[in-house]
């Protein structure tokens, strides 16, 4: 079995530029933290995974209040065991 671990360094900040990878807290009944590419336009937030097997997470209107940027991903390391 091959295990791949992704480690990242996060710079704490409350906003990120469109297209940047961000640590994001989503409170939609289940509070989850995730690393995704962050896009904001008008009244829509879209969180895109780097893995194309996963659909984007899209939040519209009042749902945006449940999406909180924790910080900007500034470095990544892959560990393969």
N, C-alpha and C positions, 0 to 999 in steps of 0.2 A: 504494500500500500504506500502510495506517495501522498504526503501531506504538504500543502503549500500554505504558508502563513504570510499575511501582509501586515507589516508594522508601519505606522506613519507618525510623523510629528505634526501636531496641530498648533497653529498660532491662534490664540484666543482673540476673537473679534466677532462683532455682531452682524457684519455685512461682508459680502464678497461680490466680486465682479461676475457678470454673466459668463458662464462657461468654465469657471474655476471649480476645483474639487473642494467641497466643503464638508465639515462635520455638521450634521443637521439633526436636531431633535424634533421628532414628529409626535404630537400628542393627539391621537385620534381614537381614543378608547384604550389603546395600548400605547404606552410611551416607549418609543424606540429611537435609538440613535443610529445614524447611518452615514457612510461616506459616499457622496454622489456629486456629479456635476450639477451645479445650481444654475437655473435660468429663471429670471423674473421678467414678466412683461405685462403691463396693464394690471389686470386683476387675477393673474395666473402665475403660480410657481410650479416649475417642472424640475424634478430631480431625476437625472439620467444615470443609470449604472454604466460602468465601463464594459461590463459583460453584456453583449447583445442578446443573450438568452433571457434577460429580464426586461420587462416593459417599464417605461418611465412611470414615475409616480407624479400625478398631476393634482394640484390643489387650486380651487377656483373660489373667488369671492371670500365669504366669511371663513372658509377652510384655511385660508392663508394665516389666520391668527394662530393656528395650531402648529405652524412650521417655524422653527427658531434656529437660526445659524449659531452654532457654537464656536466655529473657527474655520480658518483656512488651512487646508492640507499643504504643507511646505516641503515635505520629504517623505519618501517611501522606501521600504526595504522588503525584499522577498526572501523568505527562508523556506527551503525545500528540504524535507526530511523523508 
